[in-house]
Amino acid sequence: MKDTGMIRSLDSLGRIVVPVEIRMTRNIDIGDPIEFFILDDEVIVLRKYTSTECTFCRSLDHVTYYKDQFICNSCLRELGDPHRHEEGESVPAPRFAEESTEPSRGGRRSKTEEMSLKLEKAMAEHPYANQKELADVLGISQARVSQLKRKLSAAGKV
């Protein structure tokens, strides 16, 4: 274990600020999920969470772990052939394209896209619901509702 010499105190709500130097060197951005591990009943380890979905297209099918990233077979093929998307071939739509509600990536939506659409529908059906109530309606955590709402507001949908 490497000693950084940095010390931070918990605030009254149990929060701690991860120093910017550590966030930058570990590629952790505001809003990124963090995993907690306990080692030997004395050490707490924080690590940026990496899901098992493809880093590029968010697919969960046929995913391979390569250089600390999960990449699906189709993205691996594209990486191996950088000229694949030339004239006549379609490029996948952006994840939260405002002009389209059609699924991207050959008719499939990512879990985030699906849940975002469900959240939009739930918010339309329950306009005065708070995040806890929306989480109960959707069967997800309140933190996930908050995360999805941030993504929707960044895409201009909320």
C-alpha positions as CSV (number, residue, x, y, z in Angstrom):
1,M,0.0,0.0,0.0
2,K,1.3,3.5,-0.9
3,D,1.1,6.3,1.7
4,T,0.0,9.6,0.1
5,G,0.4,11.7,3.2
6,M,-3.1,13.2,2.6
7,I,-5.5,13.3,5.5
8,R,-9.2,14.2,5.3
9,S,-11.9,14.3,8.0
10,L,-15.5,13.0,7.7
11,D,-18.1,15.7,7.8
12,S,-21.3,15.5,9.9
13,L,-23.0,13.3,7.3
14,G,-20.2,10.8,7.1
15,R,-18.8,12.2,3.8
16,I,-15.2,12.5,2.8
17,V,-13.6,14.5,0.0
18,V,-11.2,12.5,-2.2
19,P,-8.3,14.8,-3.0
20,V,-8.3,16.0,-6.6
21,E,-4.8,14.7,-7.1
22,I,-6.0,11.1,-6.4
23,R,-9.1,11.6,-8.5
24,M,-7.1,12.8,-11.5
25,T,-4.5,10.0,-11.3
26,R,-7.2,7.4,-10.9
27,N,-9.4,8.9,-13.6
28,I,-12.3,9.4,-11.2
29,D,-14.8,12.1,-12.2
30,I,-17.6,13.7,-10.2
31,G,-20.6,11.3,-10.2
32,D,-18.5,8.2,-10.9
33,P,-19.6,5.2,-8.8
34,I,-17.1,4.0,-6.1
35,E,-16.8,0.5,-4.7
36,F,-15.8,-0.1,-1.0
37,F,-13.8,-3.1,0.2
38,I,-12.7,-4.0,3.7
39,L,-9.4,-5.8,4.1
40,D,-8.3,-7.5,7.3
41,D,-11.0,-5.7,9.4
42,E,-8.8,-2.6,9.5
43,V,-8.3,-1.3,6.0
44,I,-11.0,0.3,3.8
45,V,-10.3,0.4,0.1
46,L,-12.1,2.7,-2.3
47,R,-12.0,1.8,-6.0
48,K,-13.7,3.3,-9.1
49,Y,-16.5,0.9,-10.0
50,T,-16.3,-0.7,-13.4
51,S,-19.3,-2.7,-14.5
52,T,-19.2,-5.6,-16.8
53,E,-20.8,-3.6,-19.7
54,C,-18.8,-2.6,-22.8
55,T,-16.9,0.6,-22.2
56,F,-17.9,2.0,-25.6
57,C,-21.4,0.8,-26.4
58,R,-22.7,-0.4,-23.0
59,S,-23.6,-3.8,-24.3
60,L,-23.6,-6.7,-21.9
61,D,-23.3,-9.5,-24.5
62,H,-20.0,-11.2,-25.4
63,V,-17.9,-8.9,-23.2
64,T,-14.1,-9.4,-22.9
65,Y,-11.8,-7.9,-20.2
66,Y,-8.9,-6.2,-21.9
67,K,-6.4,-3.8,-20.2
68,D,-8.7,-2.9,-17.3
69,Q,-11.7,-2.4,-19.6
70,F,-14.6,-4.5,-20.7
71,I,-15.1,-4.5,-24.4
72,C,-17.7,-6.3,-26.5
73,N,-16.8,-8.4,-29.5
74,S,-18.3,-5.9,-32.0
75,C,-16.4,-3.0,-30.6
76,L,-13.2,-5.1,-30.5
77,R,-13.7,-5.8,-34.3
78,E,-14.2,-2.0,-34.9
79,L,-11.1,-1.2,-33.0
80,G,-9.2,-3.8,-35.1
81,D,-10.6,-2.2,-38.3
82,P,-10.6,1.6,-37.9
83,H,-12.0,2.1,-41.4
84,R,-15.1,0.0,-40.8
85,H,-17.5,3.0,-40.7
86,E,-17.0,4.3,-44.2
87,E,-19.5,5.5,-46.8
88,G,-22.7,3.5,-46.8
89,E,-22.3,2.1,-43.2
90,S,-24.3,3.6,-40.4
91,V,-22.7,4.8,-37.2
92,P,-24.5,4.0,-33.9
93,A,-26.6,6.8,-32.5
94,P,-25.4,8.7,-29.4
95,R,-26.7,7.2,-26.1
96,F,-29.1,10.1,-25.4
97,A,-29.8,11.5,-28.8
98,E,-32.6,14.1,-28.4
99,E,-33.9,13.7,-31.9
100,S,-34.4,10.0,-31.7
101,T,-36.2,7.6,-29.3
102,E,-35.2,4.6,-31.5
103,P,-32.9,2.1,-29.9
104,S,-29.2,2.4,-30.9
105,R,-26.8,-0.4,-31.7
106,G,-28.8,-2.5,-34.1
107,G,-32.2,-2.3,-32.2
108,R,-30.9,-2.8,-28.7
109,R,-30.8,-0.2,-25.9
110,S,-28.4,-0.3,-23.0
111,K,-29.7,-0.8,-19.5
112,T,-29.1,2.9,-18.8
113,E,-31.1,3.9,-21.8
114,E,-34.0,1.5,-20.9
115,M,-34.0,2.7,-17.3
116,S,-33.9,6.3,-18.4
117,L,-36.9,5.8,-20.6
118,K,-38.7,4.1,-17.7
119,L,-37.8,7.0,-15.4
120,E,-39.1,9.6,-17.9
121,K,-42.4,7.6,-18.1
122,A,-42.6,7.3,-14.3
123,M,-41.9,11.1,-13.9
124,A,-44.7,11.8,-16.4
125,E,-47.1,9.5,-14.6
126,H,-46.1,10.8,-11.1
127,P,-45.1,14.4,-11.6
128,Y,-45.0,15.2,-7.8
129,A,-43.2,12.0,-6.8
130,N,-39.8,12.5,-5.0
131,Q,-36.8,10.3,-5.8
132,K,-37.6,7.8,-3.1
133,E,-41.1,7.3,-4.5
134,L,-39.7,7.0,-8.1
135,A,-37.2,4.5,-6.9
136,D,-40.0,2.4,-5.3
137,V,-42.1,2.6,-8.5
138,L,-39.1,1.5,-10.7
139,G,-37.7,-1.1,-8.2
140,I,-34.2,0.6,-8.2
141,S,-32.2,2.5,-5.6
142,Q,-32.7,6.2,-4.8
143,A,-29.1,6.8,-5.8
144,R,-29.7,5.2,-9.2
145,V,-32.7,7.5,-9.7
146,S,-30.5,10.5,-8.9
147,Q,-27.8,9.3,-11.3
148,L,-30.4,8.8,-14.1
149,K,-31.9,12.2,-13.5
150,R,-28.5,13.8,-13.8
151,K,-27.9,12.1,-17.1
152,L,-31.4,13.1,-18.4
153,S,-30.9,16.7,-17.3
154,A,-27.4,16.8,-19.0
155,A,-29.2,15.5,-22.2
156,G,-31.8,18.3,-21.8
157,K,-34.7,15.9,-21.1
158,V,-35.6,17.0,-17.6
